[in-house]
Amino acid sequence: MEKVGVFFSFSSHKTSRLGEKIIESMGVDGVEKINAESVTVDEFLKFQNYIVGVPTWFDGELPLYWDEFVPAIKDLDLSGKKFAIYGLGDQKGYPENFNDGVGLFAELVSGQGATIVGYTSPEGYKFENSKALKDGKFCGLCLDQENQAKLTEKRINDWVADLKKEFL
């Protein structure tokens, strides 16, 4: 497997903790974690395979640290690169924009030529709307630590098993 860059905010408690669980579940060498709050274009471009942590903020927005890096991403050619996106949302507190950050980030990088991998089923979730939903599936791993924390470990392990096949 080629080297995998795992990008998340080191200071965002839940996203960081789940990023570490994803890395642990990967169980392979060649996984490098990068702080999304201080990533440079050179660091961002050095990978072919990406796992990106994107929680949804406020009413369906990207976190500020990703939002600040968006202009740089819009100038990049990401053709040939694979992105797997995980995010956190609250399907009861924000059912109208559950895990929108995952969908927004997927649109951003796919618009620059990247391939999105790691689609997951929305079965078992209850929400009104989500930008992460594409053709009946989430375009990443959508987690709800507020309401379904007991399901997180299995969801991560199943998702990572699929990613390992995608990242060969």
Protein Blocks (a to p, Z undefined) as FASTA:
>chain_A
ZZddddddfklmklmmmmmmmmmmnopghiacddfklccfklmmmpmbdcdddddehjhp
acfklmmmmmmmmmpcfehiacdddddddfklmmmlgoklmmmmmmmmmmnopacehiac
fehiacfbdfkbgghiacbdcddfklmmmmmmmmmmmmmmmmmmmmZZ
